[in-house]
Structures are given as structure tokens and as C-alpha cells.
Amino acid sequence: MDSYDFEKIKQHCTDFVVFHSIDDHRAPFEAGEENTKGLDDTFHQFEGKRHFGVASGPLPELVKEVL
């Protein structure tokens, strides 16, 4: 799995949040875990949401983070 330059990314922002569903069929769950670790951020783990979109249904956790 290719990795991002997390140190360079963190120079531009200090607050990150990762949302990832265990059963995402497009982005491996391990990518969400790697991003969380690399960015020292908050991780919201879901099951049954697949790849987020209309079929995922509402994500009140996302709304709470934005507000």
C-alpha cells in the first residue's frame, strides 16, 4: 500500500478525522487505520456502511464533527 507524506500533510492542517467502514469495497480498511496513525487523528469506525454514499444512510457522527 502506498503511503502519504504525513509530516508534510500535517504542516498544512492540525485537525484530522477519518471515517471508514470495515466493509468498504473500494478502499481497504487498513488504509483508514494507516491514515489515522499517520495523522494522529480521530478515527470513526463503521460496519455495514460500505463505501460512503447515498446507500450508506445518514452519518450523524460526521455531522457532529462538522458542527
Rosetta blueprint (number, residue, H / E / L):
1 M L
2 D L
3 S L
4 Y L
5 D L
6 F H
7 E H
8 K H
9 I H
10 K H
11 Q L
12 H L
13 C L
14 T L
15 D L
16 F L
17 V E
18 V E
19 F E
20 H E
21 S E
22 I L
23 D L
24 D L
25 H L
26 R L
27 A L
28 P L
29 F H
30 E H
31 A H
32 G H
33 E H
34 E H
35 N H
36 T H
37 K H
38 G H
39 L H
40 D L
41 D L
42 T E
43 F E
44 H E
45 Q E
46 F E
47 E L
48 G L
49 K L
50 R L
51 H L
52 F L
53 G L
54 V H
55 A H
56 S H
57 G L
58 P L
59 L L
60 P H
61 E H
62 L H
63 V H
64 K H
65 E H
66 V H
67 L L
